[in-house]
Amino acid sequence: MSLLKSIKKNVSVTMCITLLFSLFIVYPASASTFFQDRFEEGDNLWTSTSGNWTIVEDEGNSVYYQSATKEGRTSAGDPAWSDYTVEADVKVVDFNGSNRTYVAGRYIDGNNFYAASLYNNNDGMLEIRKKVSGSTTTLSSKPYALQTGVWYNVKLEMSGNTINLYINDTLELSASDSK
């Protein structure tokens, strides 16, 4: 399901601390799809709060693209959802230093959410993070070789107190949080 492709080699894109729901599929743990977007109809289901988000065509696919070199946030769905999975194909063109790219769920606002984090620390790090009232906590982490220009299917599965992070359909991290 690789829908995102690189836009231009010479475009430096940082999706730092991006609440990226690109190619967003949200579904409950054991039921049908709540929400899915391949951006063929535009981005009218999305709310951008920072960054420069546009839909571009790339190799025949509609791609939701963040072109700013600083933080970009966009979201879709319903804050009332609690047990579901968020899945996105993510390709970071440039981490711009030691920044993170997030795929977030249970997103209330920029100060309250859970996130799968691809963190550009040393050779790379995966994290499950939560942000509550603006304070961020890492619930689970592990080293993971990350490369720019490589596609990662990132899946954040939230069911009750359990939060699982999958990369390319492999369970990489699990955390429990009663909040």
Secondary structure, 3 states (H helix, E strand, C coil): CCCCCCCCCCCCCCCCCEECCCCCEEECCCCCCCEECCCCCCCCCCEEEECCEEEEEECCEEEEEECCCCCCEEECCCCCCCCEEEEEEEECCCCCCCCEEEEEEEEEECCEEEEEEEECCCCCEEEEEEEECCEEEEEEEEECCCCCCCEEEEEEEEECCEEEEEECCEEEEEEECCC
